[in-house]
Structures are given as C-alpha cells and as structure tokens.
Amino acid sequence: MVTSTEAPALWRNAERCYRVVTARDSRFDGQFIMAVRTTGIYCRPSCPASTPKERNVRFFPTSAAAQANGFRACRRCLPDAVPGSPDWNVRADLAARAMRLISDGTVEREGVPGLARRLGYSERQLGRVLTAELGAGPLALARAHRAHSARLLIEMSELPLTDVAFAAGFASVRQFNETIREVFATTPSQLRAFAASRRRHDVSGTRLSLRLPFRPPFDALGLLRFFAAHALPGVEEVTSTSYARTLRLAHGTGVVRLTPSSDHVRCELVLTDLRDLGSAVSRVRRLLDLDADPAAVTRVLGADPALAPAVAAVPGIRVPGTVDGEELLLRALVSVPPGEEVPGEWGVTRLFPTAAQVAATGHPVAEALAEGRLDVHVGRDAAELRAELLDCPGIDAGTADYVVMRVLGAPDILLTDDPVIRRGAEALGIPADSLADRARMWTPWCSYAGMHLRRAAS
C-alpha cells in the first residue's frame, strides 16, 4: 500500500504511481503528474477519465516537467488547479527553496539572475540542480507558473486578453498565445468561452473570487482562532467564519478575504495591479498552510499515546504561515506604528508599515531589514536565516525559531521554551521538561505537534 509520506519521491517509482492513479487517490493530487503518451495529455492522479494502460504513462514531479516534455494539460481535471506539493515545505534543499520563490513570482520580477542571487547560487548551478530534481529549469518552471496565473485571469476576470498576457508576466502577446496553446491545447479566447459557459465565480474589475483547494481534513476553526488572537486592527479583521487583511505586493496593494468551507477556501481578492495575482495566491496558500499533508502528520503524531487524543480531536491541524516575512519578524519584536491607509474592504483599511517606516523609530532590526543587511523571504535556507536572526540584537532562539517556522513553513520546529506550549504539554500529561526528548517521536512534524499543544493549553 502506498502512503502519502512516500509522495515526495513517489514520481520516481512508476509502479507505485500507477497504483495511486488506478485508485484515483486525490490525496496525491499536486504531488506528482501523470502524462499519457498516446494522447499527449498530462493529468492529476485522480483524473476521472479512463485509466490508461501502464505502458502508456510517464510520471513527472511537476507540471513544468511534463510541459517541457511536450505534454499539455488535461482540460477535464485541470492538473494545475490542485493543492501544491507538501514537498516544498518538508524539504529545505535548493530545489524546494527555488520552488517557493518561483511560485511567489520572483522570476517574473527579477529574472533568473535575481532568483539565483536570492538563493546564493550561480545561474548555471541553479539550472543544473532544478533540471535534475524537478525535470525542468527555472525558466520552464516560471513558464508553468505564468500559464497557471494566465488561466486564472482568463477564466475569472473580464480583462482584455492583451492585458491578461502582461498581467500574468508574459513578455509579449505572441509568447502568451503560444504558451496557452502549448499548455492547454486551445487558444485564450476559446479557454475564456469554455469557462464562461460553466463560470460560478464572481468577477468585477479587479475583484476576483477564487476557490483554493486543500487536502482534507482542514482545521479552519483553529486558524481563525489563531488569527483572531494576533490580529492587528485595521490590517486584519477576523470573524467566526472569515479572515480578511491588507497585502503589500510587488506592484501595488491588495485586500483579501478568506472564507473556509468543507472542500475549499473561498478567496476574494481586490488588487490594484493584476500582475500580483499569482504572488497573492501563493502567499495566501502559505498563510493557511493549504499544501500540507494531514494524513502524513496524523500517522506520526497519532502514534504517541499522550498526543493521540488531541490529534483525534482536531484532525487536519495547520501551522499558520505569513504573507510577508519582514512583517512577521517586526510584529514579533516591536510595537508597530500605523501604516498608510488604503481603500477599505471587509473592515481592513491600513497596510502594515514598511521596514523603513519602522526603522524611523530607531529599531535596529528594522534598520537591518530596510538597508538589506537582513533578508527574510521564503527562499532562505532555514539554518542560515536562523543564524542571521540570532546575530541581531533583541532576537533570542525562540523568536528565531518562530520566524523560521512561519516564514518558511518549516514543519519540524518545536518551541520548547514557549510557555503556552509547555502549559499545553502539561495539560496532556507530557512533562514540559521532556519536550526536547519527546520531539524525537514527532519528527518531522514537530511544528504541528506544537499547534496541538497550543490548542490543549486553551
């Protein structure tokens, strides 16, 4: 039997992949791609179409790899519209760090040289590693990301297609048209007409309403409670059913409201510049930890008799991420001055201030961020970022670990000195002084164990 903890390396084992495809197991959607030689189509593992013969299929780690090998996306199962691979959070290697930055739109904004610079590698080294690990280089991976953003805009906005091309990050309309034809085997206008015939989304100017998938179960209530306990007035607004906040993005500002349901999160976005769509969606997914594999977490944490009742009581627990690494760090350290006002939506009217604005108060960490001496982003290596944080005045080990956990989505960090976590451990009959030893039982999901302990403390 194939388990989802095997998924990160699953695409390399054709026999196991085929068993997943035969079972149409949706838990593996986004974790590998199936391509069919006889049709030239690639699909998610749970595609409802007839299962092809085993000799006719190939498996790839990413959509970009399938596209680079000449396959085009299935229009029935939409393989790009699935939860992302949890591999990019579990792994801390170069390929995973690059994927997080690519999904945030770094290549569109800074090119491959900018991506390589952020990762601390040469362009040649980066291309070699990504091709070996993911089956495609940085340009091909970014092209797949642009194609996904373009499909969202084509289907869910009324923008002229020329505007869609540039908003999605394409350098020309010709490049946009060729990519859509190659990836989706149709033209942009045909894709829009097909979507219009089945559209159930609200579209109005720069306002979009999207469905963000996740792997169930999903502890939405726990996330809403966490956000409510930490909300900044004006920047965030939390109700019993939704979370709204302002966003500072590369090309402008945005406001988002997130409303969880049984099988997806409704994401309502208002953007000043639609070029930020892909980045906004990527950041929101990380904020809610939507690409997590709850089955894998439950198998490990549920095996501890002391933690098992908490795991059973709260299935699908998530580790809250962040939409902005600098913001998270500053919120952990300083009393935040008011940011500038933006047009209000859903009760939020202010942006979180920039590092430069906070630096005006004389805070040394804000000064380091503003001057570029400290860089907190999703492509950082966890150990290097932690070491740099610890070198900053006023940042202790607990704060550094907290920032690394939430900014990078690191799944295996237990904040053993956090008084709330220690209180939760005692409530479950786990001696707080034994947490460091107990964490060995919970690897590689200590961050999720910590969320269970926080829940137990309340």
N, C-alpha and C positions, 0 to 999 in steps of 0.2 A: 504494500500500500504506500502511495506517495503522500508525504506530509508537506504542509506548506513551509516548514522550516528548511526543507531541501530546495525551495524555489530559487534562491539566488544562483545556484549552479545548475538548475534543472534544465535549462535550454541546451546544455552540452550533452545531455543524455536523451537521445531520441526515443528510446523505448519508454522511459518514464513519461516524457512529454506526451507521447501518443496515448498513454493510458489516461492522462488528465483530459486530453481532447475528447477521447471516447466517452468519458464520464460527463463532459461539458461542465466541468467544475469551475464555477465563476470565481472561487477564491483565488484562482491563479491568473485572472484577467489582469493584464498590466505587468505580469512578472515574466512572461515570455510571449513571443509571437509565433504563430503557425503560418507558414506560407505553402501554397499548393502549386506545384509545378505545372500541372495540366491546365489550370485556369489563370495563372499569373496573379492570383489574389493572395493577400495576407489577412489573417483574422485573429481575433482574440480566442483564447482556448475554449470559451463557452459558446462560440458561434452556433446559432440554431440550425444552420444549413447541414445538409447530409455530411456525415464524417467521411473525408476522403480516404482512399487506401493508404496504408502506411508507407508504401514505396513511393508515393507521390508527394510526400510532405517534407518540408525542411523547417528547422526551428532557429529563431534568432532572439537575441537578448532585447532588441529594441526595434521600434518601427523604422528608425533610420537605417538600420542594417538591412531590413527587408527591402526598403526602397532602393538602397544602394545596389542591391542585387536584382533590381528590375521588377519587383513586385509592387502592386498597387493595392490600396486599402479596400477592404470589403465595405460596400455601401449598406449592407444589411446589419452587420454587427458593430460598425464604426469602432475599429480597434483602438483609435486614439482617444475615444471618449470613455476611458476606464480609469479606475484608481491607478496611480503610478506605482512603480515597483518599490516596495519597502526596502529593497537592497540599498537604495541611495542614502537611507538613514542608518541602516545597520553597518554598512561599510564606511570606513574612514579613509580609503585609499584615493589615489588621484582620480580614477575614473568616476567614483561616486561624487567627489567634490566638484569635478567638472560638470557633471550632470545637473547638480543643484544650481550652478551658476548659469548654465545654458538655459535651463527652464525659467530662470529669472530674467532672461533677455540680454545677458552680457555680450554675446557675440553681435547681436543687432546694434547695440550701443557702442561697443568698443572694439569690435572685430576680434579675430583670433589672436592678434598680438596682445590685446587687452585681457583676454581670457587667460592666456599663458602667463602674462605678468602677474595677474592676481593669484595664480596658482604657484608661481615661483619656478616655472619650468620654461624651457625653450619651446618654440612652436613645433620644432621637429620632434622633440621628446614627447610633447603632448599628443601630437598626431599619431605617433607610433604606439603609445600606450592605449589610447582610445580605440584605435583600429583593432588592436589585439584583444582588448577586453570587451568591447561593445560592438564590434563588427563595422564600425563607421568612424570617420574622423570628425573633428569639431565642426567643419562646415556642413557635413551631411547631417549631423545631429541637430545643428541650428536650423537647417532647412526643414527638417521634420517638425521642429517646434514652430517655425513660421507657418507651415502648412496647417497645423492644428489651430493656431490663432486665426488664420485666414478663414478656415471653415466656420469657426465660431462667429466671426463678423459677417460672413456671407449669409449664414443661416439665421442669425439672431439680431441683425441690425438692418436698417434701411439705407445705409451708406451707399453712395455710388461705388461701383466695383473698383474704379480707379483709386478712390480714397481708401478702400479696403486694402488694396495692394500695398500702399505705403504705410498704412496704419499697422499692418502685420509685419512690417520690416523688410519687404522686398525692395530691391534697388530700382526695379523698373516694372511696368505693367507687363511687358513681354515675359520677364522672369516669373512673375506671378501667374500668368496664364499657363505657361509651360509646366510649372510645378503642380498646379491644381490638376491639369490633365494627366500628368505622370503619376501623381499620388492617388487621385480619386477616380481616374478614368472618365472624367467628364469635364465640361467647361464650367467656369464660375457662374455664368448665367443659368445653366442647367441645374447646378447644385442649389442655387437660390430658389429656382422654380420648384424643385423637388421638395425643398424644405418648407416652402410656403404652403404646399398642399397638406402638410402634416404639422404645421407650427402650433405649438402650445405655449410659446414664450411671449412675454411682454417686451415690446420694443418701442422705444420712443426717443429719437435723437441719440444722445449719448447715454441713455439709460438702458441697461441690459439686465435681463433676468436669466440666470443660468442654473443648470442642475449639476451639482458637484457630487460624483459618486464616491462611495466608500465601501470597504469590506465590512459587512455587519458581523457582530453587533457593534453599536456605536453609543457610547455613554454621553449623549448630548447634555443631559442634565448636569453632569459633573463639570463639563466645560463651562456651561453658563454660570454655575455657581462660582467657579474659579475666577472667571472674568468679572463677575459682579463684585467679588471681594477685592479686586485690584483695580477697578475701573477709575479712570481719570475723568472728572466732569468736563463736559464739552468735547473731549476727544473720543470718549466711548459712552455708549448707552446700552444697558442690559435690561431686558425684561424677562419674564418667566419663559418666553418662547423664542427670543431672538437676541442677537448681539450686533450692534452697529458701531462703526468707528470711521474716523477720517484716515486717509492714506496719503503719505508723501511719496510720490513716484518720480521716475526719472524725467518724464516730460511734463509733469503737472501734478495736480492733486486729484483725489478721488474720495468717494464715500461709499461704504459697503454695508449692507445689512445681510446677516446670515441667519436663516431660519431652518433648523434641522427638521427632517421628517423621518419616516421609517426606513426609506431606502436611498435618500439623497439629502443634500443640504441645498436649500434654495439660496442662491447668491445674487442679490440685487446690487448692481454697480452703477454709479454715476461717475464718469470720468471726464476730465477736461481735455484729455488727449487720448484717443483710442489706441495710439501706439503702446500705451501702458497696459492694455488688456491682458496680454499673456503674463506679464510680470505680476499684475494684481492677482490673477487667478492662482498663480504659483505660490504667492505669499500667503494667500488665504488658506490654501490647502495645507501649507506647513503650519500655519497658526492653529488649525484644527486637527493636525496630525491625521489627515484623511487617508494617507497612504500606508498606514500601519497594518500589520497582520495580526489581528486579535487572536486568531486561533493559535498561532505560534506562541504568543505571550501567555495565553491561558494554560497551554500544555506545561510550560516550565513553572510558572508561579503557582498553578493549582496543585503541583506535586508536593508543595510544602504544607504539611498538615496545619500549621499555625496560620498560614496565609490563605489556605484554600476556601474557608467560609467567606472571606472578603472578596475573593476572586469570583466565587459563585454568585455573590450578592450584587456585584457590579460588573457584569460582562461588558467587554468592549471598552474598557477604560482607555483614555487617551492622555498623552503628555502635551500640554499646551505649548505651542511654539511662539513665534513672534513674526510680525510683518516687517520689522526693522531692527537690526542688531544693535545699532547705536542707541536707539530709543530704549530698548530693554536694559542695556547697561546703565544708561543715565537714570532711568527710573529706579534702579536698584541702589543708586548712590546718593542722589540729590533731591532736594525739594524743587520741583520743576516750575520754572516761570511760565506764565501764559504764552501760548503760541498765537500766531496770527489767525484771524477769523477767516472762515470760508463760507460759501453759501450753504445754509443749513439743510440737512436731510435727516429724518429719523431721530431728531434730538441731539445731533452732534454738530458743532459749529466751529471747532477750533482744531488746527493742526498741532501735533506735538512739536515743540521748538527744535530748531536745528542745533547741532553740537556747537556751532559758532555762537548762537544766541545764548546757550547755557554757559559757554566759555566766558562770556562777558561778565558773568558773576564771579569769575576768578577760580573756578573749579579746575584743578589740574588734569583730571581725566578728560573732561570736556575739551580742554585745550589740546590735549594729545589727539583726540578724535578730529577736531577742527583742522589741525595742522597736518594730518595724515600720518602722524607717528604711530598711531594705533588704528588698526583697520578691523572692524568686526563685521564679517559678512559670511554667507552660507558656504563659501568655498574654502574657508580656512581649515587648516589641519588642526584637529582638536588639541593635541599636545602643545603645538606651537602657540595657539591662541591662549591657552591656559597659562603658559609661561609668561607671555607678554602681559596678560592681565595681572598676574601676581607681581610683576615688576612695577605696576602703577601704584602710587600712594593711595591708601584707603581701600584697596581691594584685597580681601582675605581669600583663603582657599574655598570657603563655602560659596562666596559670591562668584568667584571664577567658575566653579563647577556649575552653579545655577545658570550662568550666562551661556556656557558651552552647551549645556543640556538643551536649553530652549532655542538658542540661535541655530545650532547645527542639527537639532533633532537627535542628539546623541542618546541612544536607548539604554545605556548601561552605566548610568551615573546615579549613585545613591548619596544623598546629602545627609550623612550620618550624624552631623552635629546640629542639624536643623531641629529646634525644639518641638515644632509641630510633628515632624516625622518621628522623633523619639517618643512623643506622647502617644502617637498612633500605634507604635510598636508595643508599648506597654499595654495599651488597650487590647491588643490581640494576644497578649501573653508572651511577647517576644522581648527579652531583656534588652533595653536600649543600648547597653554597653556591649552587646554581642552583635550589633548590626553589621559591623565590618566583616565578621566571620560569616554571618548569615547571608551576606550578599553573594558569596560564592555559589550558593544554591540557586540564586535568582539570575545569574548571568545567562544570557546577555540582555536581560530585561529589567535591570535594577531601577531604571527611571520609572517604569510602570509600577514596580513594587512600591516605590516611593509615593506615587499617586494614590495607591490603595491605602498606604499608611496615613496619608493626609486625610483621606476620606474617613478612616477609622477614628482619627483624632477628633473629628467634628461630630 
